[in-house]
Amino acid sequence: MVAPVADVITTQIMKSKGLKRAEYLIYGYAHDWYIQLRLLAAENLEEAINLPSHGLSDAELEQLLARMFREKCLVATSRDRGLFSPSRKELRSALTEPPSQDELFYGYTSAAVEKYEVLSQEFGDEL
């Protein structure tokens, strides 16, 4: 049985809204400091940073972060490197591997400020 068009559109809108909310929260987590990338995939994210969870699956999280890095809205750093955009492999490793000496942290860039402000109009009561 095929879902009615209205149901498909509603699902797409809800998913889009969920991704926008997640993007807002990912910016918000790093509002005042750099945060460990691996925390974003932690089961206890809400406890670890005392803020609501983004609610994404691991695959959705990786895809959203890859886009945000690609659009230069996020920047990564580690003990042994300066600021950079991680490869997809580095991103996946940072989200799934145990902590290492060269742990990746992220923060948002000036390119994200306007996006964050626009998203805060819709989701500002969440942080």
N, C-alpha and C positions, 0 to 999 in steps of 0.2 A: 504494500500500500504506500502510495506517495503522499507525503505531507502536503497539506494545502499551502499555497503560495504565501498567504498571510502568516502562517506558522513559521515558515522558512524565513521570511523577512523579520518577524519578531525575534527569532533565534539569532539572526545575524546582528540585529540592533543590540540585543542584550549582550552578545559576545563582544561587540565593538565597545559598548559602554563598560563592560568588565575589563577590557584591555586598557581603555582610557583611565579607569580607576586605578588599575595596577600601575600604569605609567606614573600617575600622580603620586601614588604611595612610594614607588621606587625613588622618585625625586625627593620626596619628603623624608625618607629614611636617611638620606645623605644631606639633609638641609644644612646642618652645621658642622659636619665632619665627614671624613672618608669612612666608609663602612666595608667590612669584609664581604666580598662577593658570595662566599659560601653560605653566609647567614641567610641569604635570600631563598635558599633551597632547604633550609632547616625546618624540621617538623615543628619545632618550638619557636618559630620566628616571632610570634606575638610576645612570648615571654622574654626572648633574647633582647629585643629592642623596645619592648613596652609600647608597641603600636600595632594597629590592626594588620592582619596578613593581606597580601596582595591577592591570594586566592587562585593563583595560576598553577597549572600542572607543570612538571619539570620541563616538558617540551615547549609549552607556551612561554614559560619564563625565559628559557634559552633563546627562543625566537624573538621575544620582545627586547631582551637585553642586546642581542646582536643588532637589531634595528636601531636601538638607541645609541649604541656605540658607532654604528655606521653613519648615523646622522650627526655625529659629533656632539650629541647631547650629554653623553657620559664620557668619562675618562678614567682609565685604570692607572694604578701605581702599585709598586711593590718595594720591598727593601732594597733590591738590587737593580731596579730600573727606575727611570724617571716616569713622566706621564706618557701614556700610550693607549692605543686602542687594541685590545686583545684579539687574537685570531679566534675563530669559532672553536678550534681545538683547545686553546687556552681558556676560553670562557667555559666550555663544557667541563674541563678539568677542575677549574676553580669552583664550580657548582657541585661536582660529584666526588672529587677526591678528598681524602683526609687532609687536614691542615699540613702545610709544609713550611720550610724556612723562607720560601719566596712567595708567601701568601699574597693574593691579589685583593686590593681594595678598590672601591670606586667612589667617584663623586660626580656631581653634575657640573656642566660647563656653562659659560655665559650664553651659549646657543640654546640652552634649556630654560633659561629664566622666563622668557615670554610664554613658552609652552606651560611651564609650571604655574604661572600666574593665571593663564586661561583655564587650566584644569582645576585650579583652586576655587574658581567661581562655581564649579559644578560639584566638587568633592571636598571643599575646604573644611567641612565639619567632621571629616574622618580622622584628621590628625590633631 
